[in-house]
Amino acid sequence: MPDVVLLCAVVIVLFSLAYFCMASIPFLFVRLDVPEVSRLFRGLFNVYFWIVGFAGLVTSGVFAASGRMGFTAAMLLLAVASIAGRRGVLQWIDAQQSACQSGDAAALCRLRLIHWGGMLANILVIATVARSVSFIF
């Protein structure tokens, strides 16, 4: 497998991660208790986990075909963590959104913490994947 194919696969994963980073910024400037915004917020996390999981699975397949088992394991770990973490995070978001709608003022703060935590975790994953690009060649 040519190195350019491996690089393209990693760039697709990085693009998926960067998309979430950029798409989550506008949510810093709006109230998360507005029903339309809360649906978009939940949808952003839902799509993020599916896209990163799928891109990680495809990339792990590409690295497996090239015989690079370290990268295969890393991309497979990213995919499995994304797919496995999706349900828990979405349940946590749903619980906080329900609490917010029932009048719990602290739930809005917890939603913000989920948002900031997701952004921070995503930035750490971007940095890790971007740093690994130099090891492809």
N, C-alpha and C positions, 0 to 999 in steps of 0.2 A: 504494500500500500504506500503510495507516495506521501511524503511529509506534507505536501500542500493539502491533501484531502484531510489529514489529521488536523491541520491548522484550521481548515474551514469548519470542521466539526466543532472544534473548541470555540471558534468565533461565533457560531450559532448559539452555543450555550451562553457565551458572554453577552450576546445580543439579547437573549431571553432575560438574563439577569439585569442587564442595563435598562431594559424596557420597564421592569417593575420599579427600578430606582427612579426613573423619570416620571412614570405614571403615578407614583405615590406622593410626589411633591405637592401637587395641587390640593391633596387632602389635608395638608398642613394649614391651609388658609380658609377652610370651610368648617362649619359645625357638623359633627358626625351624628347628631341626633335628628337631622332632617331626613325623612323617610327615603327620598330619592338618593341622597348622598350616601345613606347607610347601605342601600342596595348596591350602589356602585362600588362602595368600599369593600363589601363582602365579595362582590363579583371580581374585583381586582385580585384579591387574595386567592379566590377559587381558580381563576384562569392562570395566575402565576404558578401555583403548585402543579397544575396539569401540564403547562407548557414546559416548565423546568424538568419535571419528571420525564416527559416524553423526549425532550432534547437530550437529557442525560442518558436515557436508555439507548437512543440512536447513537450517541457519541460513544457509549461504552461498547456497542456492537462494532463500530468502526475501529476502535482501539483493539478490540479482541481479534478482529480480522488481521490487524497489523502485527499481532503478537506482543503487544506492549501491555502486559498484565497489570502493572502498577497503575497506569492511566485507566485501564479498564475497571479496576477495582474502585478507583477514586470517582469515576463518572457513575458507576453503578451505585456507589454509596450516596452520591448526590441525588440520583433518581429515586432510590428507595426512600431516602429521608424526606424528599419532597412529597412523594406519593403517600407515605405513611403519616407524615405530619399534617397533611391537608385536612383530614377529618377533624383532628383535635383542635387545630387553630380555628377552623370554621365554626365548630361547636362553641368555642370560647367567644368568638365574635358574636354569634347568635345569642348567647346568654347575656352578654353585655348590652347588646342592642335591645333585647327584651327588657332588661332591667332599666335601661335608659328610658324606654317608652312608658314604663310603669312609674317613673318619677324618681328613680335612684340617681341622684346627682353625681355620685362617685363613679357610676358606670361609664360616664363620658370620659372621665380621667383614665379609667382602665382601658377604654377603647383607644385612647391616645397612646397609652403604654404599649398596647399591642401593635399599633401603627409604628411607633418609634422602634420597638424591638424587631419588627419585621424588616424595617429599613436598615437597621444596624446589622442584623444577621445577613441580609442580602449583600451589604457592602463588604462584609468579611468574606463571604463566598466569592464575590467578584474579585477581590484582592487575591485570594488563594488560587482561583482558576487562572487569573491573568498572570500570576507569578509562575505558574506551571508551564506556561507557553514556551518559556525559554528552554525547558527540558525536552521539548519535542524534537528539536534539531540536534 
